[in-house]
């Protein structure tokens, strides 16, 4: 198990981040992930950059937003610590990017655009 995990503090509701985690796992081809208890971390086998591994993905309420933590619990044998960190960050980044892409932003009014 890696000593650290990828950590993100997200300004979105916890239930939406949980849905994004499930969406990302499905997009990555993982359809058999499980959640440890109603509030527990998601356990999933995912192949990242050609390296299969088992990951633990936790979503919790934090003091300033929703906390997302991704840790590789069973890396491919021989995967370097740097490779493990890249895999963890890849999944955390995918969840964060999915959340950002789901935002519906209002178009700026002409006065707000400024003159560049």
C-alpha positions in Angstrom: 0.0 0.0 0.0 1.3 3.4 -0.8 2.4 5.6 2.1 0.4 8.6 0.8 -2.6 9.0 -1.4 -3.8 11.6 -3.9 -5.9 14.1 -2.0 -8.3 16.8 -3.4 -10.5 19.2 -1.6 -13.5 19.8 -3.9 -16.2 22.6 -3.6 -19.0 20.2 -4.5 -21.6 18.3 -2.4 -20.4 14.9 -1.3 -23.2 12.9 -3.0 -22.2 14.5 -6.3 -18.5 13.6 -5.9 -19.6 10.0 -5.1 -21.6 9.9 -8.3 -18.5 11.3 -10.2 -16.3 8.5 -8.7 -18.7 5.9 -10.0 -18.9 7.5 -13.4 -15.1 7.7 -13.7 -14.7 4.0 -12.7 -17.3 3.0 -15.3 -15.5 5.1 -17.9 -12.3 3.3 -17.0 -14.0 0.0 -17.6 -14.4 -1.0 -13.9 -17.9 -2.3 -13.4 -17.4 -4.4 -10.3 -16.4 -1.9 -7.7 -17.8 -2.2 -4.1 -18.3 0.3 -1.3 -17.3 -0.7 2.2 -20.4 0.1 4.2 -22.8 3.0 3.5 -20.2 5.7 4.1 -17.1 3.6 3.4 -14.5 3.9 0.6 -15.0 2.5 -2.8 -12.7 -0.5 -3.6 -12.0 -1.0 -7.3 -9.7 -2.8 -9.6 -8.6 -0.3 -12.3 -5.9 -0.4 -15.0 -4.1 3.0 -15.2 -1.4 3.6 -17.8 -1.4 -0.2 -18.5 -0.9 -1.1 -14.9 -3.7 -3.0 -13.1 -4.2 -2.3 -9.5 -6.7 -2.1 -6.6 -7.6 1.3 -5.4 -9.4 2.7 -2.4 -11.4 5.9 -3.1 -12.8 7.8 -0.1 -15.2 10.7 -0.3 -15.8 12.5 3.0 -17.3 15.8 4.2 -14.5 18.2 5.2 -14.5 21.5 7.0 -14.1 23.5 3.8 -15.6 21.1 1.2 -15.7 17.5 0.1 -12.5 15.5 0.6 -11.5 13.0 -2.1 -8.7 10.6 -1.3 -7.4 8.0 -3.8 -4.9 5.3 -2.6 -3.5 2.3 -4.5 -3.8 -0.6 -2.1 -2.6 -3.4 -4.4 -0.2 -2.0 -7.1 1.0 -4.1 -9.9 4.2 -6.0 -8.7 7.2 -3.9 -9.6 5.4 -0.6 -10.0 7.6 2.2 -8.7 6.5 4.6 -6.0 6.4 7.3 -8.6 4.2 5.1 -10.8 1.9 4.5 -7.9 1.6 8.2 -7.2 0.9 8.9 -10.9 -1.9 6.3 -10.9 -3.5 7.7 -7.7 -3.3 11.3 -9.1 -4.7 10.2 -12.5 -7.9 8.9 -10.9 -8.2 11.9 -8.5 -7.7 14.2 -11.4 -10.3 12.4 -13.5 -12.9 12.8 -10.8 -12.0 16.5 -10.3 -12.2 17.2 -14.1 -15.5 15.4 -14.4 -16.9 17.6 -11.7 -15.6 20.8 -13.3 -16.9 19.8 -16.7 -20.4 19.2 -15.3 -20.7 22.8 -14.0 -23.1 24.9 -15.9 -21.6 28.4 -16.2 -23.6 31.5 -17.1 -22.3 33.4 -20.0 -20.6 36.7 -19.0 -22.5 39.9 -19.7 -20.7 42.3 -22.1 -19.8 44.7 -19.3 -18.1 41.8 -17.3 -16.0 40.6 -20.3 -13.8 43.7 -20.2 -12.0 45.2 -23.2 -8.7 43.4 -23.9 
